[in-house]
Amino acid sequence: MTEGTRAALAERTDAIEEAYEFMLAYAARGRESDDASDPEGDIRGFLDRAKNALDGLIEAVLAHVQALGVDARPWRDYLNVVEADAERAGAALALVLAQPTIASSLVDNLNASLHLRSLLTDVFLIDSLVDHTKQR
């Protein structure tokens, strides 16, 4: 059962992490606008997958923690923080996605957003904690 809950969680965290990596490369390209037909310009696809991954992220973490059979109380306290960070980062992603064009400079500023960085740090910590908990 833990394989299924870990896979569901990994799908979400991977989407967020992959979007951020793509955003770094996209910001460095100096594009004036996005082009979904260009594999190097499909920023909207990455941003959309990351935003969608936020829906249900907390539930996916809790499901995996419960499947591991560990005390979920400390996780719940931290996940309240993650939920707030995800809401803020999601709002920033939605705002960028609502723009008619997405230039590299816009993505560069999104990359610098504390809200997105907080979310990424949360995701990295969750991945590390899940891996550590699994090893015990």
N, CA, C and O atoms as a GROMACS GRO file, in nm:
protein
  544
    1MET      N    1   0.082  -0.120   0.000
    1MET     CA    2   0.000   0.000   0.000
    1MET      C    3   0.086   0.126   0.000
    1MET      O    4   0.049   0.226  -0.062
    2THR      N    5   0.200   0.122   0.069
    2THR     CA    6   0.283   0.242   0.072
    2THR      C    7   0.338   0.277  -0.065
    2THR      O    8   0.366   0.394  -0.092
    3GLU      N    9   0.355   0.177  -0.153
    3GLU     CA   10   0.405   0.207  -0.287
    3GLU      C   11   0.305   0.295  -0.364
    3GLU      O   12   0.344   0.388  -0.434
    4GLY      N   13   0.177   0.264  -0.348
    4GLY     CA   14   0.074   0.341  -0.417
    4GLY      C   15   0.062   0.483  -0.364
    4GLY      O   16   0.048   0.578  -0.442
    5THR      N   17   0.068   0.498  -0.232
    5THR     CA   18   0.057   0.633  -0.176
    5THR      C   19   0.184   0.713  -0.204
    5THR      O   20   0.177   0.834  -0.225
    6ARG      N   21   0.299   0.646  -0.206
    6ARG     CA   22   0.424   0.716  -0.239
    6ARG      C   23   0.424   0.758  -0.385
    6ARG      O   24   0.471   0.868  -0.418
    7ALA      N   25   0.374   0.674  -0.472
    7ALA     CA   26   0.368   0.708  -0.614
    7ALA      C   27   0.275   0.827  -0.638
    7ALA      O   28   0.306   0.915  -0.718
    8ALA      N   29   0.162   0.829  -0.569
    8ALA     CA   30   0.068   0.941  -0.584
    8ALA      C   31   0.130   1.071  -0.535
    8ALA      O   32   0.112   1.176  -0.596
    9LEU      N   33   0.203   1.063  -0.425
    9LEU     CA   34   0.271   1.182  -0.373
    9LEU      C   35   0.384   1.224  -0.466
    9LEU      O   36   0.400   1.342  -0.494
   10ALA      N   37   0.462   1.128  -0.513
   10ALA     CA   38   0.575   1.158  -0.602
   10ALA      C   39   0.528   1.223  -0.732
   10ALA      O   40   0.596   1.310  -0.785
   11GLU      N   41   0.413   1.181  -0.782
   11GLU     CA   42   0.360   1.242  -0.904
   11GLU      C   43   0.338   1.392  -0.885
   11GLU      O   44   0.368   1.472  -0.974
   12ARG      N   45   0.287   1.429  -0.770
   12ARG     CA   46   0.264   1.571  -0.741
   12ARG      C   47   0.394   1.647  -0.718
   12ARG      O   48   0.416   1.753  -0.776
   13THR      N   49   0.480   1.592  -0.635
   13THR     CA   50   0.605   1.664  -0.606
   13THR      C   51   0.694   1.672  -0.730
   13THR      O   52   0.762   1.773  -0.751
   14ASP      N   53   0.694   1.568  -0.810
   14ASP     CA   54   0.773   1.572  -0.935
   14ASP      C   55   0.723   1.681  -1.028
   14ASP      O   56   0.803   1.750  -1.090
   15ALA      N   57   0.592   1.697  -1.039
   15ALA     CA   58   0.535   1.801  -1.127
   15ALA      C   59   0.580   1.940  -1.083
   15ALA      O   60   0.611   2.025  -1.166
   16ILE      N   61   0.582   1.961  -0.952
   16ILE     CA   62   0.623   2.092  -0.898
   16ILE      C   63   0.772   2.114  -0.922
   16ILE      O   64   0.813   2.220  -0.967
   17GLU      N   65   0.852   2.013  -0.891
   17GLU     CA   66   0.997   2.025  -0.909
   17GLU      C   67   1.035   2.039  -1.056
   17GLU      O   68   1.122   2.120  -1.090
   18GLU      N   69   0.972   1.962  -1.144
   18GLU     CA   70   1.001   1.971  -1.287
   18GLU      C   71   0.963   2.108  -1.343
   18GLU      O   72   1.033   2.162  -1.428
   19ALA      N   73   0.853   2.162  -1.297
   19ALA     CA   74   0.812   2.295  -1.342
   19ALA      C   75   0.917   2.398  -1.304
   19ALA      O   76   0.953   2.484  -1.385
   20TYR      N   77   0.964   2.390  -1.183
   20TYR     CA   78   1.064   2.486  -1.138
   20TYR      C   79   1.191   2.474  -1.222
   20TYR      O   80   1.248   2.575  -1.262
   21GLU      N   81   1.236   2.352  -1.247
   21GLU     CA   82   1.356   2.333  -1.329
   21GLU      C   83   1.336   2.388  -1.470
   21GLU      O   84   1.425   2.452  -1.526
   22PHE      N   85   1.218   2.364  -1.527
   22PHE     CA   86   1.188   2.417  -1.660
   22PHE      C   87   1.184   2.570  -1.657
   22PHE      O   88   1.231   2.636  -1.749
   23MET      N   89   1.127   2.624  -1.549
   23MET     CA   90   1.118   2.770  -1.536
   23MET      C   91   1.256   2.834  -1.533
   23MET      O   92   1.276   2.940  -1.592
   24LEU      N   93   1.351   2.771  -1.466
   24LEU     CA   94   1.487   2.826  -1.462
   24LEU      C   95   1.546   2.833  -1.603
   24LEU      O   96   1.604   2.934  -1.642
   25ALA      N   97   1.530   2.725  -1.678
   25ALA     CA   98   1.582   2.723  -1.816
   25ALA      C   99   1.507   2.822  -1.904
   25ALA      O  100   1.568   2.892  -1.985
   26TYR      N  101   1.376   2.828  -1.888
   26TYR     CA  102   1.294   2.918  -1.969
   26TYR      C  103   1.332   3.064  -1.944
   26TYR      O  104   1.344   3.143  -2.037
   27ALA      N  105   1.352   3.098  -1.817
   27ALA     CA  106   1.388   3.236  -1.781
   27ALA      C  107   1.521   3.275  -1.844
   27ALA      O  108   1.541   3.391  -1.879
   28ALA      N  109   1.612   3.180  -1.858
   28ALA     CA  110   1.745   3.209  -1.912
   28ALA      C  111   1.744   3.226  -2.064
   28ALA      O  112   1.841   3.275  -2.121
   29ARG      N  113   1.636   3.184  -2.129
   29ARG     CA  114   1.632   3.188  -2.277
   29ARG      C  115   1.604   3.326  -2.336
   29ARG      O  116   1.628   3.348  -2.454
   30GLY      N  117   1.554   3.418  -2.257
   30GLY     CA  118   1.526   3.552  -2.308
   30GLY      C  119   1.410   3.559  -2.405
   30GLY      O  120   1.411   3.641  -2.496
   31ARG      N  121   1.311   3.475  -2.387
   31ARG     CA  122   1.194   3.474  -2.476
   31ARG      C  123   1.103   3.593  -2.448
   31ARG      O  124   1.090   3.639  -2.335
   32GLU      N  125   1.041   3.643  -2.554
   32GLU     CA  126   0.944   3.750  -2.541
   32GLU      C  127   0.804   3.696  -2.518
   32GLU      O  128   0.718   3.765  -2.462
   33SER      N  129   0.780   3.571  -2.562
   33SER     CA  130   0.649   3.508  -2.542
   33SER      C  131   0.665   3.357  -2.548
   33SER      O  132   0.768   3.304  -2.588
   34ASP      N  133   0.558   3.290  -2.507
   34ASP     CA  134   0.558   3.144  -2.506
   34ASP      C  135   0.502   3.090  -2.636
   34ASP      O  136   0.431   3.159  -2.708
   35ASP      N  137   0.536   2.965  -2.664
   35ASP     CA  138   0.488   2.898  -2.784
   35ASP      C  139   0.474   2.750  -2.750
   35ASP      O  140   0.574   2.679  -2.741
   36ALA      N  141   0.350   2.704  -2.731
   36ALA     CA  142   0.324   2.565  -2.689
   36ALA      C  143   0.369   2.464  -2.794
   36ALA      O  144   0.394   2.348  -2.760
   37SER      N  145   0.380   2.506  -2.920
   37SER     CA  146   0.423   2.411  -3.024
   37SER      C  147   0.574   2.385  -3.018
   37SER      O  148   0.623   2.290  -3.079
   38ASP      N  149   0.645   2.469  -2.946
   38ASP     CA  150   0.790   2.454  -2.931
   38ASP      C  151   0.817   2.384  -2.798
   38ASP      O  152   0.782   2.437  -2.693
   39PRO      N  153   0.879   2.263  -2.799
   39PRO     CA  154   0.902   2.190  -2.674
   39PRO      C  155   0.982   2.270  -2.572
   39PRO      O  156   0.969   2.248  -2.452
   40GLU      N  157   1.064   2.361  -2.619
   40GLU     CA  158   1.142   2.444  -2.527
   40GLU      C  159   1.063   2.566  -2.481
   40GLU      O  160   1.112   2.645  -2.400
   41GLY      N  161   0.942   2.582  -2.532
   41GLY     CA  162   0.863   2.699  -2.497
   41GLY      C  163   0.730   2.666  -2.431
   41GLY      O  164   0.648   2.756  -2.411
   42ASP      N  165   0.708   2.541  -2.396
   42ASP     CA  166   0.580   2.498  -2.338
   42ASP      C  167   0.574   2.530  -2.188
   42ASP      O  168   0.546   2.442  -2.107
   43ILE      N  169   0.598   2.653  -2.154
   43ILE     CA  170   0.596   2.694  -2.014
   43ILE      C  171   0.457   2.675  -1.953
   43ILE      O  172   0.446   2.638  -1.836
   44ARG      N  173   0.354   2.701  -2.030
   44ARG     CA  174   0.217   2.687  -1.977
   44ARG      C  175   0.188   2.544  -1.932
   44ARG      O  176   0.123   2.523  -1.829
   45GLY      N  177   0.235   2.446  -2.008
   45GLY     CA  178   0.213   2.308  -1.970
   45GLY      C  179   0.277   2.276  -1.836
   45GLY      O  180   0.217   2.209  -1.751
   46PHE      N  181   0.399   2.323  -1.816
   46PHE     CA  182   0.468   2.297  -1.690
   46PHE      C  183   0.402   2.371  -1.574
   46PHE      O  184   0.383   2.314  -1.466
   47LEU      N  185   0.366   2.497  -1.596
   47LEU     CA  186   0.300   2.575  -1.490
   47LEU      C  187   0.164   2.516  -1.455
   47LEU      O  188   0.126   2.510  -1.338
   48ASP      N  189   0.092   2.472  -1.556
   48ASP     CA  190  -0.040   2.413  -1.534
   48ASP      C  191  -0.029   2.283  -1.455
   48ASP      O  192  -0.108   2.258  -1.363
   49ARG      N  193   0.067   2.199  -1.490
   49ARG     CA  194   0.086   2.073  -1.416
   49ARG      C  195   0.125   2.100  -1.270
   49ARG      O  196   0.078   2.031  -1.179
   50ALA      N  197   0.209   2.200  -1.249
   50ALA     CA  198   0.249   2.234  -1.112
   50ALA      C  199   0.129   2.285  -1.033
   50ALA      O  200   0.108   2.246  -0.918
   51LYS      N  201   0.050   2.371  -1.094
   51LYS     CA  202  -0.068   2.424  -1.025
   51LYS      C  203  -0.166   2.312  -0.993
   51LYS      O  204  -0.219   2.306  -0.882
   52ASN      N  205  -0.189   2.223  -1.087
   52ASN     CA  206  -0.279   2.109  -1.064
   52ASN      C  207  -0.226   2.016  -0.956
   52ASN      O  208  -0.304   1.956  -0.881
   53ALA      N  209  -0.095   2.004  -0.946
   53ALA     CA  210  -0.035   1.917  -0.845
   53ALA      C  211  -0.060   1.968  -0.704
   53ALA      O  212  -0.054   1.892  -0.607
   54LEU      N  213  -0.087   2.096  -0.691
   54LEU     CA  214  -0.113   2.154  -0.559
   54LEU      C  215  -0.248   2.109  -0.503
   54LEU      O  216  -0.265   2.096  -0.382
   55ASP      N  217  -0.343   2.084  -0.593
   55ASP     CA  218  -0.475   2.036  -0.549
   55ASP      C  219  -0.460   1.893  -0.499
   55ASP      O  220  -0.428   1.802  -0.576
   56GLY      N  221  -0.483   1.873  -0.372
   56GLY     CA  222  -0.473   1.740  -0.314
   56GLY      C  223  -0.334   1.705  -0.261
   56GLY      O  224  -0.313   1.592  -0.216
   57LEU      N  225  -0.241   1.798  -0.266
   57LEU     CA  226  -0.105   1.771  -0.218
   57LEU      C  227  -0.106   1.732  -0.070
   57LEU      O  228  -0.043   1.633  -0.031
   58ILE      N  229  -0.176   1.807   0.011
   58ILE     CA  230  -0.179   1.781   0.155
   58ILE      C  231  -0.239   1.643   0.182
   58ILE      O  232  -0.188   1.567   0.264
   59GLU      N  233  -0.347   1.613   0.113
   59GLU     CA  234  -0.413   1.484   0.132
   59GLU      C  235  -0.321   1.369   0.090
   59GLU      O  236  -0.320   1.263   0.153
   60ALA      N  237  -0.243   1.391  -0.017
   60ALA     CA  238  -0.151   1.287  -0.064
   60ALA      C  239  -0.041   1.261   0.039
   60ALA      O  240  -0.003   1.147   0.062
   61VAL      N  241   0.009   1.368   0.101
   61VAL     CA  242   0.112   1.352   0.204
   61VAL      C  243   0.054   1.276   0.322
   61VAL      O  244   0.114   1.180   0.370
   62LEU      N  245  -0.063   1.318   0.369
   62LEU     CA  246  -0.125   1.252   0.484
   62LEU      C  247  -0.157   1.105   0.456
   62LEU      O  248  -0.139   1.019   0.542
   63ALA      N  249  -0.204   1.076   0.336
   63ALA     CA  250  -0.235   0.938   0.300
   63ALA      C  251  -0.109   0.852   0.307
   63ALA      O  252  -0.113   0.739   0.356
   64HIS      N  253   0.002   0.906   0.259
   64HIS     CA  254   0.126   0.830   0.262
   64HIS      C  255   0.177   0.813   0.406
   64HIS      O  256   0.221   0.705   0.444
   65VAL      N  257   0.170   0.919   0.484
   65VAL     CA  258   0.215   0.912   0.623
   65VAL      C  259   0.132   0.808   0.699
   65VAL      O  260   0.186   0.730   0.777
   66GLN      N  261   0.003   0.809   0.676
   66GLN     CA  262  -0.083   0.711   0.743
   66GLN      C  263  -0.052   0.569   0.696
   66GLN      O  264  -0.056   0.475   0.776
   67ALA      N  265  -0.021   0.553   0.568
   67ALA     CA  266   0.015   0.422   0.516
   67ALA      C  267   0.146   0.372   0.578
   67ALA      O  268   0.166   0.251   0.595
   68LEU      N  269   0.234   0.466   0.612
   68LEU     CA  270   0.360   0.429   0.676
   68LEU      C  271   0.338   0.388   0.822
   68LEU      O  272   0.424   0.322   0.882
   69GLY      N  273   0.224   0.426   0.878
   69GLY     CA  274   0.193   0.390   1.016
   69GLY      C  275   0.263   0.474   1.121
   69GLY      O  276   0.284   0.429   1.233
   70VAL      N  277   0.300   0.596   1.084
   70VAL     CA  278   0.365   0.685   1.182
   70VAL      C  279   0.264   0.784   1.238
   70VAL      O  280   0.155   0.802   1.182
   71ASP      N  281   0.300   0.848   1.347
   71ASP     CA  282   0.215   0.948   1.411
   71ASP      C  283   0.199   1.067   1.316
   71ASP      O  284   0.297   1.134   1.282
   72ALA      N  285   0.077   1.093   1.275
   72ALA     CA  286   0.051   1.199   1.177
   72ALA      C  287   0.039   1.338   1.241
   72ALA      O  288   0.037   1.438   1.170
   73ARG      N  289   0.031   1.345   1.375
   73ARG     CA  290   0.011   1.476   1.439
   73ARG      C  291   0.118   1.578   1.404
   73ARG      O  292   0.084   1.690   1.367
   74PRO      N  293   0.248   1.545   1.414
   74PRO     CA  294   0.349   1.646   1.377
   74PRO      C  295   0.341   1.684   1.230
   74PRO      O  296   0.368   1.799   1.193
   75TRP      N  297   0.305   1.590   1.147
   75TRP     CA  298   0.290   1.617   1.004
   75TRP      C  299   0.177   1.716   0.980
   75TRP      O  300   0.190   1.808   0.899
   76ARG      N  301   0.066   1.698   1.049
   76ARG     CA  302  -0.050   1.786   1.030
   76ARG      C  303  -0.014   1.931   1.063
   76ARG      O  304  -0.054   2.023   0.992
   77ASP      N  305   0.061   1.951   1.170
   77ASP     CA  306   0.102   2.087   1.206
   77ASP      C  307   0.183   2.150   1.094
   77ASP      O  308   0.159   2.265   1.056
   78TYR      N  309   0.279   2.076   1.042
   78TYR     CA  310   0.361   2.129   0.933
   78TYR      C  311   0.280   2.144   0.804
   78TYR      O  312   0.301   2.240   0.729
   79LEU      N  313   0.191   2.053   0.780
   79LEU     CA  314   0.112   2.060   0.657
   79LEU      C  315   0.017   2.180   0.655
   79LEU      O  316  -0.024   2.222   0.548
   80ASN      N  317  -0.017   2.234   0.771
   80ASN     CA  318  -0.092   2.360   0.774
   80ASN      C  319  -0.010   2.473   0.711
   80ASN      O  320  -0.064   2.558   0.641
   81VAL      N  321   0.119   2.472   0.738
   81VAL     CA  322   0.210   2.570   0.678
   81VAL      C  323   0.220   2.546   0.528
   81VAL      O  324   0.212   2.640   0.449
   82VAL      N  325   0.238   2.421   0.489
   82VAL     CA  326   0.250   2.385   0.348
   82VAL      C  327   0.124   2.426   0.272
   82VAL      O  328   0.132   2.476   0.160
   83GLU      N  329   0.009   2.403   0.333
   83GLU     CA  330  -0.117   2.439   0.268
   83GLU      C  331  -0.124   2.589   0.239
   83GLU      O  332  -0.168   2.629   0.131
   84ALA      N  333  -0.081   2.672   0.334
   84ALA     CA  334  -0.080   2.817   0.312
   84ALA      C  335   0.020   2.854   0.202
   84ALA      O  336  -0.009   2.938   0.117
   85ASP      N  337   0.136   2.792   0.204
   85ASP     CA  338   0.237   2.819   0.100
   85ASP      C  339   0.185   2.776  -0.037
   85ASP      O  340   0.206   2.846  -0.136
   86ALA      N  341   0.119   2.661  -0.043
   86ALA     CA  342   0.065   2.611  -0.170
   86ALA      C  343  -0.044   2.704  -0.223
   86ALA      O  344  -0.054   2.726  -0.343
   87GLU      N  345  -0.125   2.756  -0.134
   87GLU     CA  346  -0.231   2.849  -0.177
   87GLU      C  347  -0.170   2.975  -0.238
   87GLU      O  348  -0.216   3.022  -0.341
   88ARG      N  349  -0.068   3.028  -0.174
   88ARG     CA  350  -0.004   3.150  -0.224
   88ARG      C  351   0.070   3.125  -0.355
   88ARG      O  352   0.060   3.203  -0.449
   89ALA      N  353   0.144   3.016  -0.361
   89ALA     CA  354   0.216   2.983  -0.484
   89ALA      C  355   0.118   2.954  -0.597
   89ALA      O  356   0.142   2.993  -0.711
   90GLY      N  357   0.008   2.887  -0.565
   90GLY     CA  358  -0.095   2.859  -0.665
   90GLY      C  359  -0.155   2.986  -0.722
   90GLY      O  360  -0.184   2.994  -0.841
   91ALA      N  361  -0.175   3.085  -0.636
   91ALA     CA  362  -0.228   3.214  -0.683
   91ALA      C  363  -0.130   3.281  -0.778
   91ALA      O  364  -0.170   3.339  -0.879
   92ALA      N  365  -0.002   3.274  -0.747
   92ALA     CA  366   0.100   3.333  -0.835
   92ALA      C  367   0.104   3.258  -0.968
   92ALA      O  368   0.112   3.321  -1.074
   93LEU      N  369   0.098   3.126  -0.964
   93LEU     CA  370   0.097   3.047  -1.088
   93LEU      C  371  -0.026   3.081  -1.172
   93LEU      O  372  -0.015   3.096  -1.294
   94ALA      N  373  -0.142   3.092  -1.108
   94ALA     CA  374  -0.265   3.124  -1.180
   94ALA      C  375  -0.257   3.262  -1.245
   94ALA      O  376  -0.304   3.281  -1.357
   95LEU      N  377  -0.198   3.357  -1.176
   95LEU     CA  378  -0.184   3.491  -1.232
   95LEU      C  379  -0.096   3.491  -1.355
   95LEU      O  380  -0.128   3.556  -1.454
   96VAL      N  381   0.014   3.419  -1.351
   96VAL     CA  382   0.103   3.411  -1.467
   96VAL      C  383   0.032   3.338  -1.582
   96VAL      O  384   0.040   3.381  -1.697
   97LEU      N  385  -0.036   3.230  -1.550
   97LEU     CA  386  -0.108   3.155  -1.654
   97LEU      C  387  -0.219   3.238  -1.720
   97LEU      O  388  -0.255   3.213  -1.834
   98ALA      N  389  -0.271   3.335  -1.650
   98ALA     CA  390  -0.379   3.419  -1.703
   98ALA      C  391  -0.329   3.524  -1.803
   98ALA      O  392  -0.409   3.590  -1.870
   99GLN      N  393  -0.199   3.540  -1.814
   99GLN     CA  394  -0.144   3.640  -1.906
   99GLN      C  395  -0.149   3.590  -2.050
   99GLN      O  396  -0.134   3.471  -2.075
  100PRO      N  397  -0.172   3.682  -2.144
  100PRO     CA  398  -0.180   3.641  -2.286
  100PRO      C  399  -0.048   3.585  -2.339
  100PRO      O  400  -0.049   3.497  -2.425
  101THR      N  401   0.063   3.635  -2.290
  101THR     CA  402   0.194   3.582  -2.326
  101THR      C  403   0.278   3.570  -2.200
  101THR      O  404   0.259   3.644  -2.104
  102ILE      N  405   0.369   3.476  -2.202
  102ILE     CA  406   0.456   3.456  -2.087
  102ILE      C  407   0.601   3.471  -2.134
  102ILE      O  408   0.658   3.383  -2.197
  103ALA      N  409   0.657   3.585  -2.101
  103ALA     CA  410   0.796   3.615  -2.137
  103ALA      C  411   0.891   3.557  -2.032
  103ALA      O  412   0.851   3.529  -1.919
  104SER      N  413   1.015   3.541  -2.072
  104SER     CA  414   1.118   3.491  -1.980
  104SER      C  415   1.130   3.580  -1.857
  104SER      O  416   1.151   3.530  -1.746
  105SER      N  417   1.119   3.710  -1.877
  105SER     CA  418   1.132   3.802  -1.763
  105SER      C  419   1.021   3.780  -1.660
  105SER      O  420   1.045   3.792  -1.540
  106LEU      N  421   0.901   3.748  -1.706
  106LEU     CA  422   0.790   3.720  -1.615
  106LEU      C  423   0.820   3.592  -1.535
  106LEU      O  424   0.796   3.588  -1.414
  107VAL      N  425   0.870   3.491  -1.601
  107VAL     CA  426   0.904   3.365  -1.534
  107VAL      C  427   1.019   3.385  -1.437
  107VAL      O  428   1.022   3.325  -1.330
  108ASP      N  429   1.114   3.470  -1.474
  108ASP     CA  430   1.225   3.500  -1.386
  108ASP      C  431   1.174   3.561  -1.255
  108ASP      O  432   1.221   3.527  -1.147
  109ASN      N  433   1.078   3.651  -1.266
  109ASN     CA  434   1.020   3.711  -1.146
  109ASN      C  435   0.937   3.611  -1.066
  109ASN      O  436   0.936   3.615  -0.944
  110LEU      N  437   0.868   3.522  -1.134
  110LEU     CA  438   0.795   3.416  -1.065
  110LEU      C  439   0.892   3.326  -0.990
  110LEU      O  440   0.866   3.287  -0.876
  111ASN      N  441   1.005   3.293  -1.053
  111ASN     CA  442   1.108   3.212  -0.987
  111ASN      C  443   1.156   3.277  -0.857
  111ASN      O  444   1.186   3.209  -0.760
  112ALA      N  445   1.163   3.410  -0.857
  112ALA     CA  446   1.212   3.483  -0.741
  112ALA      C  447   1.107   3.500  -0.632
  112ALA      O  448   1.139   3.542  -0.521
  113SER      N  449   0.984   3.467  -0.662
  113SER     CA  450   0.876   3.484  -0.565
  113SER      C  451   0.901   3.401  -0.440
  113SER      O  452   0.930   3.281  -0.448
  114LEU      N  453   0.891   3.464  -0.326
  114LEU     CA  454   0.908   3.392  -0.200
  114LEU      C  455   0.801   3.284  -0.182
  114LEU      O  456   0.825   3.183  -0.117
  115HIS      N  457   0.686   3.306  -0.239
  115HIS     CA  458   0.578   3.209  -0.226
  115HIS      C  459   0.614   3.079  -0.297
  115HIS      O  460   0.593   2.970  -0.244
  116LEU      N  461   0.668   3.092  -0.416
  116LEU     CA  462   0.708   2.973  -0.491
  116LEU      C  463   0.828   2.906  -0.424
  116LEU      O  464   0.834   2.784  -0.415
  117ARG      N  465   0.922   2.985  -0.379
  117ARG     CA  466   1.039   2.929  -0.312
  117ARG      C  467   1.002   2.858  -0.182
  117ARG      O  468   1.058   2.753  -0.150
  118SER      N  469   0.908   2.914  -0.109
  118SER     CA  470   0.861   2.848   0.014
  118SER      C  471   0.799   2.713  -0.019
  118SER      O  472   0.825   2.614   0.049
  119LEU      N  473   0.717   2.710  -0.123
  119LEU     CA  474   0.655   2.585  -0.164
  119LEU      C  475   0.760   2.482  -0.203
  119LEU      O  476   0.752   2.366  -0.164
  120LEU      N  477   0.859   2.524  -0.281
  120LEU     CA  478   0.964   2.431  -0.323
  120LEU      C  479   1.040   2.375  -0.203
  120LEU      O  480   1.069   2.256  -0.197
  121THR      N  481   1.073   2.462  -0.109
  121THR     CA  482   1.141   2.416   0.012
  121THR      C  483   1.055   2.318   0.088
  121THR      O  484   1.104   2.218   0.139
  122ASP      N  485   0.925   2.346   0.095
  122ASP     CA  486   0.831   2.253   0.160
  122ASP      C  487   0.834   2.116   0.092
  122ASP      O  488   0.842   2.013   0.158
  123VAL      N  489   0.829   2.117  -0.040
  123VAL     CA  490   0.826   1.992  -0.117
  123VAL      C  491   0.956   1.914  -0.097
  123VAL      O  492   0.954   1.792  -0.080
  124PHE      N  493   1.070   1.985  -0.100
  124PHE     CA  494   1.198   1.919  -0.079
  124PHE      C  495   1.204   1.857   0.060
  124PHE      O  496   1.252   1.744   0.077
  125LEU      N  497   1.155   1.930   0.161
  125LEU     CA  498   1.156   1.877   0.298
  125LEU      C  499   1.064   1.756   0.310
  125LEU      O  500   1.099   1.657   0.374
  126ILE      N  501   0.947   1.765   0.250
  126ILE     CA  502   0.853   1.652   0.255
  126ILE      C  503   0.916   1.528   0.191
  126ILE      O  504   0.910   1.419   0.247
  127ASP      N  505   0.976   1.545   0.074
  127ASP     CA  506   1.043   1.432   0.007
  127ASP      C  507   1.149   1.371   0.098
  127ASP      O  508   1.159   1.249   0.111
  128SER      N  509   1.229   1.456   0.159
  128SER     CA  510   1.335   1.408   0.247
  128SER      C  511   1.278   1.337   0.369
  128SER      O  512   1.327   1.231   0.408
  129LEU      N  513   1.176   1.394   0.429
  129LEU     CA  514   1.114   1.333   0.547
  129LEU      C  515   1.049   1.198   0.513
  129LEU      O  516   1.060   1.102   0.589
  130VAL      N  517   0.983   1.193   0.400
  130VAL     CA  518   0.919   1.068   0.358
  130VAL      C  519   1.024   0.960   0.336
  130VAL      O  520   1.007   0.846   0.380
  131ASP      N  521   1.133   0.996   0.270
  131ASP     CA  522   1.241   0.899   0.247
  131ASP      C  523   1.304   0.855   0.379
  131ASP      O  524   1.335   0.737   0.397
  132HIS      N  525   1.323   0.948   0.471
  132HIS     CA  526   1.382   0.916   0.601
  132HIS      C  527   1.289   0.828   0.683
  132HIS      O  528   1.333   0.732   0.746
  133THR      N  529   1.160   0.861   0.681
  133THR     CA  530   1.062   0.784   0.756
  133THR      C  531   1.054   0.642   0.703
  133THR      O  532   1.039   0.547   0.780
  134LYS      N  533   1.063   0.627   0.571
  134LYS     CA  534   1.057   0.496   0.507
  134LYS      C  535   1.173   0.408   0.552
  134LYS      O  536   1.157   0.286   0.565
  135GLN      N  537   1.289   0.468   0.576
  135GLN     CA  538   1.408   0.392   0.610
  135GLN      C  539   1.409   0.341   0.753
  135GLN      O  540   1.487   0.252   0.786
  136ARG      N  541   1.326   0.396   0.837
  136ARG     CA  542   1.329   0.357   0.978
  136ARG      C  543   1.272   0.221   1.002
  136ARG      O  544   1.268   0.175   1.116
   0.00000   0.00000   0.00000
